[in-house]
Amino acid sequence: MTIAVFGSLNADLNLTVARHPQPGETLLGGGGGVSAGGKGANQALAAALTGHQVMMIGQVGKDANAQVVVEFLQKAGVDLSFVRQVDTPTGLAVVTVEQEGENFIIVVPGANGAMNSGEIEWINPALHQADILVMQAEIPQDCILEAAKRFVESGKRVVLNLAPAIAVNPWLLLHSNPLVVNESESRLAASCLGLNLNNAEDIDVAKALLEAGVPSVVLTLGSQGSLLGEHTSEGSISVSHLDAIPVQSVDAVGAGDAFTGVLAAKLAEGQSLQDSALAATRFASETVKYPGAQSSYWQAVETLKGNR
């Protein structure tokens, strides 16, 4: 099975602080190194590290950061034939991590934002070759929607991680299988479907999304695990809870992308939503033990191999 990831490639400027600053406050920090990131690239790498054939679709600039952002993808054997270079600078994410592992991220889209749905014919060969399409929300939503429509028309599966949280066309949500969201993203998705669930319990939000027609839902809850919702063969709705794996977090940057990438890879293998989410949880939990996003994936996969 071939997995196509249509999304962002960013250079991550990594900073460390004892705590996050208050408004108007200046703090001294550490770090300052630049590494590969972007939700699309992160998810592509995570999927590739499961042993699958993965294609990355996206844009970078004609600058020094362009090579930085594809370094780990190349190492993992990801097909980069559909990563275009454009005149806009490569996307940039400023990632600040405090001593407890919590992060604060500011993203400058750059080349990721320099595309529009009227000129994405160049992605058609990749969509034709792929068996499953994974997308996020760090590229323009009109491009996400157009790619999804082309893919769904061919009878194939779209996995959408609605991160960062943006309002999208309801059609996209109703054709995401699964829709992967955290707590805040799930409420925004509900709002896009005309539902006001801001004060609802997480399980009720998952059920409401399914009742509205979303094929399946994975609602991630951080240290509280995740909710897995899907329609049963009998026509009813099933929502189950999957526990998190307790770990000492060093750096949570990229953990959500690690989860989504492995989840999509396991679904591509034909595994159940439950088994796919369990594998994704194991991998994501291992990545938070190490600093960095993509660099932590390599350490995590080696540790997991050693535990077999």
Backbone as CSV, one residue per row, in Angstrom:
resi,resn,N_x,N_y,N_z,CA_x,CA_y,CA_z,C_x,C_y,C_z
1,MET,0.843,-1.199,0.000,0.000,0.000,0.000,0.883,1.256,0.000
2,THR,0.500,2.220,-0.809,1.253,3.475,-0.884,0.480,4.587,-0.182
3,ILE,1.169,5.315,0.663,0.562,6.408,1.418,1.063,7.731,0.855
4,ALA,0.136,8.622,0.514,0.500,9.975,0.092,0.171,10.935,1.223
5,VAL,1.113,11.796,1.547,0.891,12.825,2.556,0.976,14.175,1.862
6,PHE,-0.128,14.884,1.825,-0.203,16.209,1.216,-0.241,17.210,2.357
7,GLY,0.867,17.960,2.514,0.903,18.856,3.668,2.149,19.705,3.729
8,SER,2.447,20.133,4.926,3.479,21.145,5.155,4.850,20.554,5.404
9,LEU,5.857,21.312,4.972,7.251,21.035,5.311,7.812,22.320,5.903
10,ASN,8.282,22.239,7.138,8.794,23.424,7.831,10.204,23.207,8.352
11,ALA,10.926,24.305,8.454,12.160,24.304,9.227,11.782,24.722,10.643
12,ASP,12.121,23.891,11.625,11.808,24.195,13.021,12.989,24.896,13.684
13,LEU,12.753,26.118,14.168,13.737,26.820,14.990,13.432,26.448,16.436
14,ASN,14.316,25.677,17.062,14.041,25.084,18.369,14.672,25.889,19.502
15,LEU,13.840,26.288,20.448,14.279,27.061,21.607,13.864,26.346,22.888
16,THR,14.647,26.494,23.947,14.295,25.927,25.242,14.262,27.037,26.285
17,VAL,13.289,26.949,27.186,13.143,27.933,28.261,12.752,27.210,29.540
18,ALA,13.026,27.837,30.673,12.608,27.261,31.950,11.089,27.266,32.057
19,ARG,10.483,28.313,31.531,9.025,28.440,31.486,8.679,29.374,30.338
20,HIS,7.428,29.327,29.896,6.999,30.205,28.821,6.830,31.630,29.352
21,PRO,7.195,32.634,28.554,7.114,34.018,29.025,5.675,34.509,29.157
22,GLN,5.502,35.480,30.033,4.245,36.200,30.156,4.229,37.331,29.127
23,PRO,3.048,37.884,28.796,2.995,39.003,27.841,3.897,40.151,28.263
24,GLY,4.722,40.611,27.336,5.621,41.728,27.606,6.900,41.348,28.320
25,GLU,7.087,40.061,28.622,8.250,39.607,29.374,9.329,39.075,28.440
26,THR,10.592,39.317,28.798,11.729,38.772,28.058,12.439,37.742,28.923
27,LEU,12.673,36.570,28.352,13.378,35.516,29.063,14.616,35.092,28.280
28,LEU,15.608,34.600,28.993,16.761,33.988,28.335,16.459,32.513,28.090
29,GLY,16.898,32.029,26.953,16.643,30.636,26.610,17.865,29.978,26.019
30,GLY,17.668,28.770,25.572,18.757,28.021,24.942,18.319,27.477,23.607
31,GLY,19.130,26.611,23.043,18.810,26.021,21.745,19.217,26.935,20.609
32,GLY,18.319,27.126,19.667,18.603,27.967,18.512,18.932,27.184,17.262
33,GLY,18.917,25.849,17.365,19.193,25.027,16.191,17.983,24.902,15.278
34,VAL,18.233,24.594,14.012,17.165,24.428,13.028,17.100,22.957,12.621
35,SER,15.879,22.410,12.637,15.699,21.004,12.280,14.469,20.843,11.405
36,ALA,14.276,19.638,10.887,13.154,19.365,9.989,11.862,19.237,10.765
37,GLY,10.779,19.785,10.193,9.474,19.696,10.827,8.364,19.954,9.825
38,GLY,7.236,20.411,10.329,6.031,20.573,9.522,5.147,19.363,9.711
39,LYS,3.857,19.579,9.940,2.968,18.460,10.233,2.951,17.426,9.111
40,GLY,2.957,17.895,7.870,2.947,16.958,6.755,4.189,16.097,6.735
41,ALA,5.348,16.737,6.823,6.612,15.996,6.790,6.742,15.071,7.992
42,ASN,6.311,15.543,9.161,6.368,14.698,10.354,5.546,13.425,10.175
43,GLN,4.327,13.590,9.677,3.443,12.440,9.509,3.958,11.494,8.419
44,ALA,4.546,12.060,7.380,5.131,11.233,6.322,6.279,10.391,6.866
45,LEU,7.126,11.006,7.689,8.251,10.269,8.260,7.763,9.167,9.192
46,ALA,6.805,9.481,10.047,6.285,8.474,10.973,5.715,7.284,10.210
47,ALA,4.962,7.559,9.146,4.394,6.479,8.338,5.487,5.662,7.666
48,ALA,6.512,6.345,7.163,7.596,5.650,6.464,8.389,4.753,7.407
49,LEU,8.509,5.150,8.656,9.276,4.360,9.614,8.565,3.073,10.008
50,THR,7.318,2.921,9.586,6.626,1.639,9.779,6.957,0.659,8.660
51,GLY,7.685,1.136,7.651,8.084,0.276,6.538,7.262,0.442,5.285
52,HIS,6.349,1.412,5.269,5.490,1.615,4.108,6.146,2.515,3.057
53,GLN,5.659,2.380,1.825,6.055,3.301,0.768,5.243,4.576,0.950
54,VAL,5.941,5.700,1.062,5.288,6.984,1.351,5.746,8.032,0.346
55,MET,4.777,8.809,-0.147,5.072,9.958,-1.008,4.737,11.240,-0.250
56,MET,5.647,12.200,-0.285,5.396,13.508,0.304,5.018,14.476,-0.801
57,ILE,3.900,15.186,-0.615,3.449,16.195,-1.576,3.434,17.539,-0.871
58,GLY,4.183,18.510,-1.398,4.206,19.819,-0.760,5.186,20.742,-1.433
59,GLN,5.469,21.858,-0.787,6.331,22.886,-1.364,7.349,23.397,-0.354
60,VAL,8.551,23.672,-0.861,9.606,24.318,-0.094,10.131,25.494,-0.902
61,GLY,10.933,26.319,-0.263,11.508,27.460,-0.960,12.826,27.109,-1.635
62,LYS,13.423,28.110,-2.232,14.739,27.947,-2.859,15.786,28.553,-1.934
63,ASP,15.848,28.024,-0.736,16.723,28.578,0.296,17.433,27.451,1.034
64,ALA,18.275,27.825,1.986,19.069,26.823,2.704,18.203,25.866,3.507
65,ASN,17.058,26.344,3.980,16.190,25.496,4.790,15.518,24.383,3.981
66,ALA,15.486,24.541,2.658,14.827,23.543,1.814,15.467,22.167,1.977
67,GLN,16.773,22.108,2.075,17.450,20.826,2.248,17.285,20.295,3.658
68,VAL,17.248,21.204,4.626,17.081,20.796,6.020,15.774,20.027,6.200
69,VAL,14.696,20.521,5.579,13.374,19.955,5.851,13.153,18.586,5.201
70,VAL,13.988,18.214,4.250,13.807,16.903,3.605,14.865,15.884,4.041
71,GLU,15.762,16.286,4.913,16.884,15.424,5.298,16.427,14.063,5.831
72,PHE,15.541,14.063,6.824,15.092,12.808,7.423,14.178,12.028,6.485
73,LEU,13.403,12.745,5.677,12.535,12.068,4.715,13.364,11.281,3.706
74,GLN,14.443,11.905,3.238,15.337,11.209,2.313,15.938,9.976,2.973
75,LYS,16.361,10.118,4.198,16.984,9.013,4.934,16.022,7.838,5.088
76,ALA,14.723,8.151,5.237,13.711,7.106,5.434,13.192,6.545,4.122
77,GLY,13.657,7.085,2.999,13.237,6.569,1.707,11.909,7.103,1.208
78,VAL,11.454,8.229,1.761,10.205,8.831,1.299,10.396,9.364,-0.121
79,ASP,9.418,9.130,-0.980,9.440,9.627,-2.356,9.184,11.135,-2.330
80,LEU,10.169,11.914,-2.793,10.076,13.376,-2.773,9.833,13.959,-4.165
81,SER,9.385,13.120,-5.087,9.166,13.574,-6.461,8.142,14.689,-6.549
82,PHE,7.246,14.765,-5.548,6.176,15.754,-5.588,6.366,16.853,-4.541
83,VAL,7.620,17.091,-4.169,7.955,18.248,-3.342,8.544,19.295,-4.273
84,ARG,7.812,20.387,-4.478,8.222,21.428,-5.428,8.981,22.541,-4.727
85,GLN,9.910,23.151,-5.451,10.586,24.352,-4.977,9.932,25.570,-5.611
86,VAL,9.579,26.548,-4.783,8.947,27.778,-5.250,9.748,28.970,-4.732
87,ASP,9.411,30.153,-5.212,10.188,31.337,-4.860,9.943,31.811,-3.425
88,THR,8.813,31.446,-2.830,8.518,31.835,-1.448,9.398,31.042,-0.484
89,PRO,9.923,31.673,0.579,10.797,30.957,1.518,10.137,29.724,2.126
90,THR,10.949,28.747,2.471,10.471,27.539,3.142,9.745,27.909,4.431
91,GLY,8.675,27.174,4.738,7.917,27.426,5.963,8.799,27.348,7.200
92,LEU,8.431,28.124,8.213,9.231,28.209,9.442,8.327,28.039,10.655
93,ALA,8.757,27.216,11.610,8.050,27.079,12.885,9.020,27.399,14.011
94,VAL,8.636,28.327,14.865,9.432,28.651,16.052,8.857,27.825,17.193
95,VAL,9.648,26.870,17.678,9.186,25.901,18.677,9.892,26.172,19.999
96,THR,9.119,26.560,20.997,9.673,26.849,22.324,9.203,25.783,23.302
97,VAL,10.141,25.094,23.934,9.816,24.011,24.861,10.289,24.378,26.262
98,GLU,9.356,24.282,27.239,9.759,24.578,28.617,10.157,23.295,29.334
99,GLN,10.670,23.419,30.555,11.357,22.301,31.198,10.460,21.102,31.505
100,GLU,9.154,21.289,31.537,8.240,20.171,31.761,7.855,19.468,30.465
101,GLY,8.376,19.963,29.333,8.106,19.324,28.054,6.972,19.940,27.257
102,GLU,6.237,20.880,27.852,5.150,21.539,27.129,5.737,22.503,26.098
103,ASN,5.028,22.641,24.953,5.584,23.464,23.885,4.648,24.594,23.469
104,PHE,5.249,25.600,22.865,4.547,26.766,22.322,5.105,26.974,20.926
105,ILE,4.225,26.993,19.921,4.694,26.990,18.533,4.043,28.106,17.725
106,ILE,4.856,28.827,16.976,4.370,29.833,16.024,4.827,29.401,14.631
107,VAL,3.884,29.311,13.698,4.188,28.832,12.353,4.042,29.961,11.330
108,VAL,5.070,30.136,10.508,5.023,31.048,9.365,4.909,30.165,8.121
109,PRO,3.755,30.133,7.430,3.521,29.153,6.365,4.539,29.174,5.236
110,GLY,4.970,30.363,4.779,5.939,30.428,3.692,5.464,29.674,2.465
111,ALA,6.321,28.796,1.938,6.005,28.053,0.715,4.767,27.178,0.872
112,ASN,4.474,26.734,2.100,3.286,25.923,2.329,2.011,26.668,1.958
113,GLY,2.020,27.974,2.194,0.834,28.769,1.917,0.775,29.315,0.506
114,ALA,1.845,29.089,-0.259,1.930,29.665,-1.608,1.411,28.703,-2.661
115,MET,0.275,28.096,-2.390,-0.359,27.238,-3.377,-1.860,27.502,-3.337
116,ASN,-2.527,27.230,-4.445,-3.974,27.393,-4.468,-4.595,26.273,-5.285
117,SER,-5.874,26.047,-5.060,-6.552,24.899,-5.655,-6.651,24.978,-7.170
118,GLY,-6.478,26.190,-7.718,-6.589,26.342,-9.166,-5.375,25.862,-9.930
119,GLU,-4.309,25.564,-9.203,-3.085,25.128,-9.895,-2.410,23.967,-9.172
120,ILE,-3.202,22.966,-8.836,-2.599,21.798,-8.174,-2.689,20.541,-9.045
121,GLU,-2.735,20.759,-10.380,-2.735,19.595,-11.274,-1.483,18.753,-11.098
122,TRP,-0.405,19.382,-10.625,0.853,18.668,-10.468,0.773,17.543,-9.433
123,ILE,-0.260,17.551,-8.574,-0.364,16.500,-7.565,-1.150,15.287,-8.075
124,ASN,-1.793,15.410,-9.233,-2.660,14.330,-9.721,-1.949,12.985,-9.862
125,PRO,-0.729,12.932,-10.429,-0.054,11.624,-10.533,0.171,10.967,-9.170
126,ALA,0.466,11.772,-8.162,0.666,11.217,-6.819,-0.642,10.662,-6.269
127,LEU,-1.738,11.391,-6.473,-3.033,10.918,-5.999,-3.428,9.620,-6.710
128,HIS,-3.072,9.527,-7.961,-3.402,8.320,-8.736,-2.639,7.110,-8.207
129,GLN,-1.386,7.320,-7.795,-0.550,6.208,-7.335,-0.886,5.761,-5.915
130,ALA,-1.405,6.670,-5.117,-1.580,6.390,-3.692,-2.834,5.577,-3.395
131,ASP,-2.782,4.835,-2.283,-3.931,4.056,-1.815,-4.655,4.761,-0.677
132,ILE,-3.952,5.623,0.048,-4.543,6.370,1.156,-3.902,7.749,1.177
133,LEU,-4.698,8.784,1.466,-4.223,10.162,1.463,-4.335,10.736,2.863
134,VAL,-3.235,11.284,3.363,-3.191,11.883,4.693,-2.972,13.386,4.537
135,MET,-3.801,14.178,5.249,-3.667,15.641,5.171,-3.835,16.264,6.547
136,GLN,-3.345,17.503,6.655,-3.461,18.299,7.868,-3.973,19.684,7.462
137,ALA,-3.762,20.692,8.303,-4.322,22.018,8.018,-3.272,23.125,8.014
138,GLU,-2.035,22.775,7.650,-0.988,23.801,7.535,-0.774,24.238,6.089
139,ILE,-1.629,23.784,5.180,-1.649,24.294,3.815,-3.050,24.856,3.573
140,PRO,-3.240,25.694,2.548,-4.547,26.327,2.340,-5.683,25.313,2.249
141,GLN,-6.800,25.648,2.909,-7.891,24.683,2.985,-8.532,24.408,1.637
142,ASP,-8.461,25.354,0.691,-9.039,25.064,-0.623,-8.249,23.964,-1.328
143,CYS,-6.948,23.891,-1.053,-6.125,22.825,-1.636,-6.434,21.480,-0.975
144,ILE,-6.634,21.491,0.336,-6.995,20.275,1.053,-8.307,19.725,0.498
145,LEU,-9.278,20.614,0.346,-10.601,20.207,-0.126,-10.535,19.653,-1.546
146,GLU,-9.811,20.332,-2.415,-9.723,19.892,-3.805,-9.034,18.538,-3.907
147,ALA,-7.958,18.350,-3.149,-7.254,17.064,-3.175,-8.152,15.949,-2.655
148,ALA,-8.887,16.230,-1.591,-9.782,15.225,-1.023,-10.867,14.833,-2.016
149,LYS,-11.429,15.814,-2.708,-12.485,15.515,-3.680,-11.953,14.617,-4.797
150,ARG,-10.769,14.925,-5.287,-10.192,14.114,-6.361,-9.919,12.691,-5.880
151,PHE,-9.500,12.565,-4.639,-9.151,11.253,-4.096,-10.400,10.433,-3.801
152,VAL,-11.383,11.059,-3.195,-12.620,10.356,-2.844,-13.359,9.902,-4.098
153,GLU,-13.303,10.706,-5.144,-13.961,10.345,-6.406,-13.432,9.024,-6.962
154,SER,-12.186,8.714,-6.630,-11.594,7.454,-7.098,-11.841,6.310,-6.117
155,GLY,-12.655,6.577,-5.090,-13.034,5.531,-4.147,-12.004,5.213,-3.092
156,LYS,-11.101,6.151,-2.817,-10.024,5.888,-1.870,-10.231,6.631,-0.545
157,ARG,-9.415,6.271,0.432,-9.593,6.726,1.815,-8.767,7.963,2.138
158,VAL,-9.412,8.946,2.776,-8.745,10.166,3.223,-8.683,10.181,4.744
159,VAL,-7.509,10.444,5.282,-7.324,10.660,6.714,-7.008,12.139,6.911
160,LEU,-7.824,12.832,7.692,-7.619,14.258,7.930,-7.322,14.509,9.391
161,ASN,-6.197,15.152,9.637,-5.847,15.640,10.974,-6.114,17.143,10.963
162,LEU,-7.183,17.579,11.611,-7.601,18.980,11.554,-6.748,19.816,12.504
163,ALA,-5.450,19.886,12.186,-4.504,20.606,13.018,-3.537,21.387,12.125
164,PRO,-3.327,22.667,12.452,-4.013,23.417,13.512,-5.488,23.587,13.205
165,ALA,-6.256,23.938,14.228,-7.709,24.019,14.091,-8.107,25.168,13.165
166,ILE,-8.745,24.830,12.047,-9.278,25.839,11.136,-10.673,25.409,10.703
167,ALA,-11.512,26.389,10.378,-12.844,26.086,9.868,-12.712,25.559,8.441
168,VAL,-13.367,24.450,8.155,-13.277,23.834,6.838,-14.676,23.540,6.303
169,ASN,-14.729,23.260,5.008,-15.975,22.876,4.361,-16.513,21.589,4.998
170,PRO,-17.797,21.546,5.370,-18.353,20.334,5.991,-18.144,19.075,5.156
171,TRP,-18.125,19.200,3.828,-17.921,18.033,2.965,-16.640,17.310,3.337
172,LEU,-15.600,18.077,3.640,-14.303,17.485,3.960,-14.398,16.628,5.218
173,LEU,-15.087,17.119,6.221,-15.241,16.368,7.464,-16.051,15.095,7.242
174,LEU,-17.049,15.178,6.364,-17.935,14.047,6.119,-17.296,12.983,5.230
175,HIS,-16.078,13.256,4.762,-15.360,12.276,3.941,-13.982,11.969,4.529
176,SER,-13.806,12.257,5.807,-12.543,11.960,6.491,-12.719,10.672,7.296
177,ASN,-11.851,9.697,7.025,-12.052,8.374,7.601,-10.721,7.758,8.029
178,PRO,-10.218,8.157,9.232,-10.924,8.934,10.236,-10.603,10.428,10.191
179,LEU,-11.409,11.178,10.945,-11.108,12.563,11.299,-10.338,12.504,12.613
180,VAL,-9.107,13.009,12.615,-8.255,12.973,13.806,-8.194,14.374,14.405
181,VAL,-8.669,14.516,15.632,-8.771,15.832,16.267,-8.426,15.733,17.745
182,ASN,-7.954,16.854,18.304,-7.833,16.918,19.754,-9.100,17.566,20.304
183,GLU,-9.089,17.918,21.565,-10.314,18.429,22.199,-10.833,19.709,21.546
184,SER,-9.951,20.693,21.377,-10.400,21.964,20.789,-10.751,21.809,19.315
185,GLU,-9.972,21.012,18.602,-10.243,20.793,17.176,-11.576,20.073,16.960
186,SER,-11.926,19.190,17.891,-13.193,18.459,17.762,-14.379,19.406,17.870
187,ARG,-14.266,20.404,18.743,-15.360,21.373,18.903,-15.491,22.243,17.662
188,LEU,-14.363,22.613,17.074,-14.416,23.416,15.852,-15.015,22.602,14.710
189,ALA,-14.636,21.329,14.619,-15.206,20.469,13.589,-16.717,20.378,13.751
190,ALA,-17.153,20.248,14.995,-18.594,20.192,15.261,-19.269,21.482,14.820
191,SER,-18.630,22.602,15.093,-19.180,23.896,14.691,-19.322,23.992,13.181
192,CYS,-18.343,23.458,12.453,-18.408,23.470,10.983,-19.602,22.668,10.473
193,LEU,-20.039,21.706,11.280,-21.190,20.882,10.913,-22.492,21.421,11.489
194,GLY,-22.426,22.643,12.033,-23.620,23.285,12.568,-23.978,22.870,13.974
195,LEU,-23.034,22.289,14.712,-23.288,21.816,16.071,-22.569,22.700,17.083
196,ASN,-23.229,23.039,18.157,-22.619,23.820,19.229,-22.335,22.897,20.407
197,LEU,-21.096,22.440,20.488,-20.731,21.446,21.501,-19.578,21.923,22.386
198,ASN,-19.416,23.231,22.490,-18.278,23.773,23.238,-18.259,23.313,24.692
199,ASN,-19.435,23.088,25.275,-19.497,22.702,26.690,-19.830,21.221,26.886
200,ALA,-19.800,20.466,25.808,-20.152,19.045,25.885,-18.962,18.210,26.345
201,GLU,-19.253,17.030,26.862,-18.210,16.076,27.223,-17.570,15.525,25.952
202,ASP,-16.318,15.105,26.074,-15.590,14.620,24.895,-16.304,13.457,24.217
203,ILE,-16.811,12.516,24.995,-17.475,11.359,24.400,-18.735,11.773,23.645
204,ASP,-19.408,12.814,24.152,-20.609,13.294,23.465,-20.254,14.009,22.164
205,VAL,-19.098,14.668,22.152,-18.639,15.315,20.926,-18.326,14.257,19.870
206,ALA,-17.635,13.205,20.277,-17.306,12.128,19.338,-18.573,11.501,18.767
207,LYS,-19.542,11.245,19.636,-20.800,10.655,19.179,-21.538,11.590,18.227
208,ALA,-21.545,12.878,18.550,-22.255,13.843,17.716,-21.630,13.956,16.332
209,LEU,-20.310,13.906,16.247,-19.638,13.959,14.947,-20.016,12.745,14.097
210,LEU,-20.077,11.581,14.734,-20.474,10.371,14.019,-21.929,10.461,13.564
211,GLU,-22.784,10.941,14.454,-24.207,11.069,14.119,-24.428,12.062,12.988
212,ALA,-23.527,13.051,12.884,-23.627,14.048,11.811,-23.155,13.500,10.471
213,GLY,-22.522,12.317,10.495,-22.123,11.685,9.246,-20.640,11.486,9.044
214,VAL,-19.805,11.894,9.997,-18.360,11.642,9.879,-18.144,10.131,9.956
215,PRO,-17.426,9.526,9.010,-17.276,8.064,8.979,-16.629,7.467,10.228
216,SER,-15.564,8.079,10.711,-14.910,7.625,11.932,-14.142,8.789,12.538
217,VAL,-13.934,8.717,13.847,-13.321,9.819,14.596,-12.286,9.263,15.564
218,VAL,-11.133,9.916,15.619,-10.163,9.667,16.676,-9.967,10.986,17.406
219,LEU,-10.410,11.020,18.659,-10.322,12.238,19.461,-9.225,12.026,20.496
220,THR,-8.084,12.683,20.304,-6.944,12.493,21.185,-7.071,13.389,22.418
221,LEU,-6.693,12.829,23.567,-6.883,13.518,24.854,-5.585,13.648,25.642
222,GLY,-4.447,13.634,24.967,-3.170,13.779,25.652,-2.931,12.649,26.640
223,SER,-2.640,13.002,27.877,-2.330,12.003,28.906,-3.541,11.159,29.285
224,GLN,-4.730,11.564,28.799,-5.950,10.799,29.095,-6.262,9.771,28.001
225,GLY,-5.386,9.646,27.016,-5.580,8.655,25.976,-6.338,9.194,24.785
226,SER,-7.257,8.422,24.248,-8.015,8.846,23.070,-9.357,8.138,23.029
227,LEU,-10.282,8.752,22.284,-11.589,8.155,22.029,-11.639,7.723,20.578
228,LEU,-12.110,6.520,20.328,-12.180,5.961,18.986,-13.637,5.745,18.630
229,GLY,-14.118,6.462,17.628,-15.514,6.363,17.256,-15.693,5.903,15.826
230,GLU,-16.637,5.003,15.616,-16.912,4.526,14.266,-18.331,3.976,14.180
231,HIS,-18.788,3.768,12.959,-20.092,3.179,12.708,-19.924,1.664,12.617
232,THR,-20.775,0.925,13.284,-20.688,-0.532,13.265,-21.391,-1.092,12.032
233,SER,-21.149,-2.357,11.760,-21.784,-3.012,10.614,-23.292,-3.122,10.804
234,GLU,-23.754,-3.042,12.068,-25.191,-3.102,12.340,-25.871,-1.753,12.193
235,GLY,-25.058,-0.710,11.914,-25.627,0.612,11.718,-25.667,1.478,12.957
236,SER,-25.118,0.985,14.057,-25.080,1.781,15.282,-23.754,2.537,15.381
237,ILE,-23.595,3.304,16.455,-22.383,4.086,16.686,-21.629,3.497,17.875
238,SER,-20.332,3.345,17.722,-19.497,2.800,18.787,-18.382,3.787,19.118
239,VAL,-18.250,4.130,20.399,-17.148,4.980,20.864,-16.464,4.276,22.024
240,SER,-15.177,4.017,21.881,-14.420,3.345,22.935,-13.256,4.219,23.377
241,HIS,-12.758,3.947,24.568,-11.634,4.705,25.120,-10.366,3.870,25.067
242,LEU,-9.290,4.490,24.625,-7.979,3.848,24.603,-7.071,4.582,25.572
243,ASP,-6.527,3.880,26.538,-5.670,4.499,27.545,-4.362,5.002,26.952
244,ALA,-3.847,6.062,27.542,-2.504,6.531,27.199,-1.483,5.615,27.863
245,ILE,-0.238,5.700,27.423,0.854,4.962,28.047,1.653,5.955,28.890
246,PRO,1.672,5.796,30.199,2.358,6.772,31.063,3.860,6.803,30.782
247,VAL,4.377,7.994,30.518,5.807,8.180,30.286,6.234,9.510,30.887
248,GLN,7.528,9.665,31.093,8.083,10.941,31.511,8.410,11.742,30.260
249,SER,7.660,12.804,30.012,7.838,13.575,28.784,9.006,14.546,28.878
250,VAL,9.865,14.473,27.864,10.969,15.424,27.723,10.601,16.522,26.741
251,ASP,9.933,16.136,25.656,9.565,17.078,24.601,8.391,16.481,23.817
252,ALA,7.235,17.124,23.914,6.030,16.595,23.262,5.865,17.086,21.830
253,VAL,6.798,17.899,21.329,6.687,18.414,19.962,6.662,17.256,18.965
254,GLY,5.670,17.249,18.098,5.577,16.234,17.051,4.917,14.936,17.467
255,ALA,4.506,14.821,18.736,3.906,13.564,19.195,2.575,13.302,18.494
256,GLY,1.785,14.351,18.325,0.505,14.190,17.633,0.687,13.765,16.194
257,ASP,1.710,14.288,15.542,1.995,13.903,14.154,2.500,12.472,14.084
258,ALA,3.299,12.071,15.066,3.770,10.682,15.121,2.571,9.746,15.219
259,PHE,1.618,10.111,16.060,0.406,9.318,16.236,-0.359,9.202,14.915
260,THR,-0.594,10.329,14.254,-1.390,10.319,13.023,-0.696,9.543,11.911
261,GLY,0.609,9.716,11.769,1.340,9.015,10.718,1.277,7.510,10.869
262,VAL,1.486,7.017,12.091,1.442,5.569,12.330,0.008,5.060,12.235
263,LEU,-0.943,5.839,12.729,-2.351,5.461,12.615,-2.717,5.220,11.155
264,ALA,-2.365,6.164,10.283,-2.678,6.023,8.853,-1.977,4.816,8.249
265,ALA,-0.736,4.583,8.646,0.015,3.451,8.101,-0.628,2.120,8.475
266,LYS,-1.052,2.010,9.705,-1.674,0.763,10.152,-3.050,0.565,9.521
267,LEU,-3.797,1.656,9.334,-5.073,1.555,8.635,-4.852,1.115,7.191
268,ALA,-3.762,1.609,6.587,-3.445,1.216,5.209,-3.167,-0.276,5.116
269,GLU,-2.674,-0.866,6.195,-2.411,-2.305,6.229,-3.694,-3.115,6.350
270,GLY,-4.802,-2.420,6.656,-6.057,-3.124,6.857,-6.358,-3.437,8.300
271,GLN,-5.559,-2.887,9.236,-5.817,-3.120,10.647,-7.047,-2.340,11.098
272,SER,-7.648,-2.772,12.187,-8.817,-2.103,12.740,-8.434,-0.742,13.300
273,LEU,-9.437,0.099,13.518,-9.176,1.405,14.112,-8.561,1.247,15.499
274,GLN,-9.045,0.285,16.271,-8.524,0.039,17.619,-7.052,-0.371,17.577
275,ASP,-6.714,-1.341,16.746,-5.332,-1.817,16.674,-4.400,-0.753,16.091
276,SER,-4.911,0.003,15.129,-4.105,1.072,14.525,-3.803,2.150,15.542
277,ALA,-4.807,2.528,16.328,-4.620,3.562,17.346,-3.692,3.085,18.461
278,LEU,-3.748,1.799,18.774,-2.858,1.260,19.804,-1.400,1.346,19.350
279,ALA,-1.137,0.963,18.104,0.227,1.065,17.568,0.676,2.523,17.524
280,ALA,-0.224,3.405,17.151,0.092,4.834,17.085,0.397,5.391,18.472
281,THR,-0.351,4.942,19.461,-0.135,5.390,20.841,1.225,4.946,21.348
282,ARG,1.576,3.714,21.066,2.883,3.197,21.507,4.022,4.011,20.907
283,PHE,3.916,4.301,19.616,4.988,5.040,18.957,5.054,6.475,19.462
284,ALA,3.906,7.155,19.517,3.890,8.549,19.957,4.385,8.685,21.396
285,SER,4.025,7.722,22.241,4.459,7.761,23.642,5.973,7.632,23.758
286,GLU,6.561,6.875,22.864,8.012,6.707,22.890,8.715,7.973,22.414
287,THR,8.119,8.706,21.455,8.797,9.887,20.908,8.959,11.000,21.929
288,VAL,8.038,11.114,22.896,8.111,12.235,23.845,9.243,12.071,24.848
289,LYS,9.898,10.915,24.836,11.032,10.697,25.736,12.307,11.368,25.229
290,TYR,12.258,11.856,23.964,13.454,12.395,23.340,13.176,13.804,22.816
291,PRO,14.203,14.664,22.752,13.993,16.027,22.247,13.811,16.059,20.737
292,GLY,13.113,17.095,20.264,12.920,17.280,18.836,11.693,16.550,18.331
293,ALA,11.338,16.858,17.086,10.193,16.193,16.453,10.683,14.988,15.660
294,GLN,11.137,15.218,14.432,11.539,14.097,13.584,12.735,13.323,14.138
295,SER,13.634,14.015,14.798,14.789,13.307,15.366,14.346,12.313,16.439
296,SER,13.286,12.654,17.168,12.795,11.735,18.206,12.155,10.497,17.605
297,TYR,11.638,10.605,16.375,11.015,9.449,15.731,12.039,8.347,15.491
298,TRP,13.228,8.748,15.052,14.282,7.758,14.782,14.684,7.038,16.066
299,GLN,14.807,7.799,17.162,15.173,7.178,18.431,14.058,6.257,18.930
300,ALA,12.812,6.704,18.734,11.673,5.905,19.185,11.582,4.582,18.443
301,VAL,11.765,4.609,17.140,11.615,3.376,16.364,12.729,2.382,16.709
302,GLU,13.919,2.878,16.999,15.007,1.983,17.381,14.737,1.351,18.746
303,THR,14.189,2.155,19.672,13.866,1.625,21.017,12.785,0.562,20.916
304,LEU,11.755,0.840,20.118,10.660,-0.116,19.973,11.134,-1.411,19.324
305,LYS,12.039,-1.310,18.358,12.604,-2.510,17.740,13.340,-3.353,18.793
306,GLY,14.064,-2.662,19.662,14.832,-3.364,20.683,13.970,-4.047,21.729
307,ASN,12.707,-3.585,21.857,11.806,-4.161,22.852,11.017,-5.341,22.332
308,ARG,11.155,-5.643,21.031,10.374,-6.750,20.456,10.872,-8.101,20.948
